[in-house]
Amino acid sequence: MDKVFYNEASAAKLGWTPSWFGCSDFDDRLLRAIRKWQRENELTADGLVGPTTFRRLWTQREANIDDWKPREVHPRHGDGFIIHNGKFQRIEWDRVVLWSEKPNGLGCADGTYTSWAGKKDRRPNFFVTHWDVCLDSRSCARVLARRGISVHFMIDNDGTIYQALDTQHGAWHAGGRRWNASSIGVEISNAYYPKYQNKYVSRGLGARPIWDDAVVHGSKQKPFMGFYDVQIQALKALYKAVHKATGIPLETPLGDDGEMLTTVSKEAAANKFKGFMSHFHLTKRKIDCAGLDIKKILEEIKNET
């Protein structure tokens, strides 16, 4: 067996590169580096990145993913990255914190998501947008942990994007097994009820906008707190990066009038829609994110690309 050819084929199929072992090419130096890594991890030191070696490598890399962050960053884009299947995808946003970054990273505990570690590249069909009804993303992470569920991203009040889980995994966020398996999700920080407005002001964040004309499932909602503009801009950057990383189309459920649908999408509920949506597009049990014009955000992205 040609071990160099085997590793080239393995890398093409699984998505690893010689750089994961500190090498630049598929050669004898890489074989020696793989054997060394295998011995250190009590695996058969054959120099081949087969399924067992790759799963162990992927899990170890995932646990310390920020150690692998690219250091050369184009100044026009800042230094933001999100992770899909262990790979760094540039995001045009400079406030991104990965789960393994200390001391501020926010992660999801084992047993709160479906792991696809070391498996074929997951290609989700849609992206679900939630609001967290919490005062900040750190509080949201605690609530998710107590409930035994998970989400891929959180957007804090200052626009910081926390990636809590590699999008290769299936987060438990959408409320149904099929939806979770097919999707990526974000929780945008927003306590929702106007009675909490003083909390934001006292923290120096300023008053949140009040949205008083939102309609969802045919009902006009009572006035509630909306998102800060910086959160909308962070969401826009996230949509754009996820689209590039996974191929999820820049589409959202539309009504007969061509505007964004404000109730359940039958296509989305049937797990057949491909694009970006709010949680209420999946079920009448949810109203988040009422008032958020996803169509407008996606049109802005299209006009910029």
N, C-alpha and C positions, 0 to 999 in steps of 0.2 A: 504494500500500500504506500502511495506517495503521501507522506504526512503533510507536506506543504500544500498539495492540492486539496487534501481533506480539510485543512483549516481554512483555506480560501473559500471552499464550498460552504463550510459551517458558518463563516462570517457573513457570507452573502445571504444565507437562509435565516440566521438568528439575529444579525445586526450588530455583532461586536466588531472591534477593529484591533489591530496590533497595539495601538496606543493604550488599550486597557491593560496591557502587560508592560508598558513602557518601551515599546518597540515601534519601528516605523514601517516595517515591511514583513511579508510572509517569507521568512528565511530560517536558517539554522539558529540564528540568535533568538528568534521568536520561539522556536521549539524548546530551547534551553530555558527561556523565561517561563514558559507554560509549565515545564517539568518542575521548576523551582517552586512555582506557585502551588502546583498540585501537591508536592511534598509538604509544603507549609500548611496545607489544609487537609492533610491525611487522606489524599486521593491517590489513585494509581497514577504514577508519574510517567505517562506514555507520550506527553507532548501534544495530545489531541484534545481539542475543545469539543467534546461530545456533549450530549444532553445533561449528564450529571455535572460535569465540570462547568458548563454554562449556567445551569441553575444556581450552583453555589457562587459562581462569579457574579452573576446578576444580583443576587440577594446581598452579597457583601458590598458591591458597588452602590446599590440602592441605599443601604444603611448610612453611607457617608458620601452621598452624591455631590455635595457642595465641594468636596475635595477635588472633584474632576472638572469643576467649572472652567470653561475656556478663559484664558487670561488676556488674550488679544481681542479687544472689542472695538468695533468701528465707532468713532466718536459721535457720529450722527445719530446713532441709535441708543446711546447709553449702554448700560451693562446688565440688562435684564435677560433672564433665561427662564423658560419653563421646561419640564421634562416629560417626554413621551417615550415610553419603552426604553428607558435608560439613556436616551439621547437628548442633548441640549438643543432646544429650539429658541432662537432669538425672539425676544418680544420687545417692541418699541416702547418700553416703559422701564424706568430705572429704579422702581421700588418693588422689587420682587424678593421674597424670602422663601427659600426651600426648606423642606421639613427637617433636614439634618443640620441646618445652620444654627450654631449656638451663639447666644442663648435664646434667640427669638423665634426659632422655627417652630411651627405647629404641625404635628403629625397625627396620623390615625393609627390606633392600636390594632395589632393582629386580632383577627376574629371579628372585625367590624367592616370588612370589605371582602370581595371575592378576588383572590390573587391569581394573576396570570403571569407570575414571575417565570421568566425563562421560556415562555411559550410563544407561539406565532404572534406576530404584530397584531394587536387588537385595533380594529378599525370601527370605532363607534359611529352611529348614524346621526345622533343629535346631541345638542347641548342644552341643559335645563338651567334656567336662571331662577334663583330663590332669594328671598330676603330672610334674615336670620331671627328677627324680633329679639335681638340682643343689643346691648350697648356698644359692644366692640367684638372684634374677631376672636380675641382670646377667650372671652366669655362664651362665644359660639362654640369654640373648640371644646370647652368643658361640657357644654350641654350635649353636644354630639357624643362625647365619650360616655357620659352618664346614660344616654339612650342606646348605646351600643351600635351607632350608625356612623356614617362617614360622608365626606364630600371631597372632591379633588382640590377645589380652590375656595378661598375666602378673600373678600375685599373689605379692608378696614375703612374707618371713617376718613383717614388721611390719604386714601388711594393706594395704600400698600396692598399688594397681592401676595397672599400666603398660598403656596402650593403645599397641600397636606398629604398628597398621594400621587404617585406616578399615574398618568392617565392610561397606562397599560392595564391597570387594575380596574375592577368594577366597583365603584363606590356605592354604598347603600344610601341613596339620597332621594330617589324618585318615587319610592313607594311601591314598586312592583318589581319582581325578579327580572322579567323580560326588559322592562324599561331601564333598570340598573345595568343590565348586561350590555345594553345598546347605547349608553349615554355617558356624558361627562357633565359634572355639575359644579356650580359656584353658589356660595352663600354671600350675599352682600349685606354688610352690617347696617342695620336700621331697626331701632326699637319700635317703630311703626306708630305707636300711640302718642298724640301731641302732648300728653301729660308729662312725657319724659324730655320735652324740649329743653327744660332748664338744666338737665344733666349735661347736654352737649355744650350749652353756653358756659356752664361753670368749668368745664374742662378746656375751655379756650378754643373750641372747635367752631363756634358760631352757630347761629340758629339754622336748623334744617329747613328746606322749603316745605311748605304745606301743599299737598296735592288735594284739590277739592272737586275735581271733575272726572275722576277715574270711574270707568264702568267695566264690570266684569260679570260674566254669566247673566247679562241682561239687567243687572242692578247697579245703580249709582252708589258708590261707596261713600261712607262718611269721611270727612276730611282726615287725612293721615299724613305722617311725615314721609317725604320723599327722599331721594338720594342727593348727596352733595354732588356738585358738578365734577369734582375730581374723581368721584367713584364711577360716574358715567364714563369719563375718559379712560379710567383704568379698565373698565369692562370692555370698552371698544378695543383697546389694545389687546386684551385677553382673547376676545372673539377672533381678532385678526390672526394672532399667533396660533390659536387652536386650529383654525381653518387651515393654516399652512402646515401644521404638524400632522393633522389627521385626515384632511380632505373633507371635513364636514362642510357642506355647501353654505354659502352666505344667503340663506333663505329663511323665512319665518312663515308660520301659518297665516294665510290671508283670507278675508271674507269676500263675499260677492262684489263688494265695492272696491276691492283692490287694496284696502287698508288692512292693518294687522288685525287678525281675529281676536276678539275679546272674550272668547269662551272656549270650551273644549274643542280641539281639532279631532275629528273622527279618525283622520289619517294618523295623527300622532298617538292617539289612544290605542290604535291598532298596531302600534310599533312599526309603522310604515313610513313615517315622515323623516326626511333628512334635512337638518338645518338647525337653527337656533330658536329657542322658545322660552316662554315663562312656564312655571309649574302649573298654572291654571289651564294651560293648553292640554294637559294630560288628564285632569280630573276636576270635577265640580266641587270636590272637597277642599280645593285650594284656591286662594285669590292672589297669591304672589306670582309675578310681580305686577299687580294692577297699576296702570298709569305709565309703565315703562314702554317707550316706543322703540321696540327692537327693530322694526322695519327702518326707521330713520337712522339708527346706528349702523345697520348693515349697508344702507345706501351710502353713507359717508365713507365706509371702508371701501366699497366698490369704486367710489369716485377717486380714492387716493391710490388705488392700485392699477 
